[in-house]
């Protein structure tokens, strides 16, 4: 499998071909995606914690 076909199928282009601007955009997009994912995980963790604190502990029978 040659490099050109790999990049076409994955939708990625080598940074060398795209130049500095393309590389910069790719870096910003990757950073933004990573930040969004991290924030999502934090939000899920916080919401789970809040839900657990709001539910009363089960009464011993």
C-alpha positions as CSV (number, residue, x, y, z in Angstrom):
1,X,0.0,0.0,0.0
2,X,1.6,3.2,-1.1
3,X,1.7,6.4,0.9
4,X,-0.6,8.4,-1.5
5,X,-3.4,5.8,-1.3
6,X,-3.1,5.6,2.5
7,X,-3.6,9.3,2.9
8,X,-6.5,9.4,0.4
9,X,-8.4,6.6,2.3
10,X,-7.8,8.1,5.7
11,X,-8.4,11.6,4.6
12,X,-5.1,12.7,6.0
13,X,-2.4,14.4,4.0
14,X,1.3,14.4,4.8
15,X,2.3,17.7,6.4
16,X,5.2,18.0,3.9
17,X,2.7,18.3,1.0
18,X,0.4,20.6,2.8
19,X,3.1,23.1,3.9
20,X,3.3,25.2,7.0
21,X,-0.3,26.5,6.9
22,X,-1.8,23.1,6.4
23,X,0.4,21.7,9.2
24,X,-0.7,24.5,11.4
25,X,-4.4,23.9,10.7
26,X,-3.9,20.2,11.3
27,X,-2.2,20.8,14.6
28,X,-5.0,23.2,15.7
29,X,-7.7,20.8,14.6
30,X,-6.0,17.9,16.5
31,X,-5.5,20.1,19.6
32,X,-9.1,21.2,19.5
33,X,-10.4,17.7,19.1
34,X,-8.2,16.5,22.0
35,X,-9.4,19.4,24.2
36,X,-13.1,18.7,23.3
37,X,-12.6,15.0,24.1
38,X,-10.9,15.8,27.5
39,X,-13.7,18.3,28.4
40,X,-16.3,15.7,27.5
41,X,-14.7,13.1,29.7
42,X,-14.5,15.6,32.6
43,X,-18.1,16.6,32.1
44,X,-19.2,13.0,32.1
45,X,-17.2,12.4,35.3
46,X,-18.6,15.5,37.0
47,X,-22.2,14.7,36.1
48,X,-21.8,11.1,37.3
49,X,-20.4,12.4,40.6
50,X,-23.3,14.9,41.0
51,X,-25.9,12.2,40.3
52,X,-24.3,9.9,42.9
53,X,-24.2,12.7,45.5
54,X,-27.9,13.5,44.9
55,X,-29.2,10.0,45.2
56,X,-29.6,9.0,48.8
57,X,-27.7,6.0,50.0
58,X,-29.9,2.8,50.1
59,X,-31.4,2.3,53.6
60,X,-30.2,-0.9,55.4
61,X,-33.0,-3.4,55.5
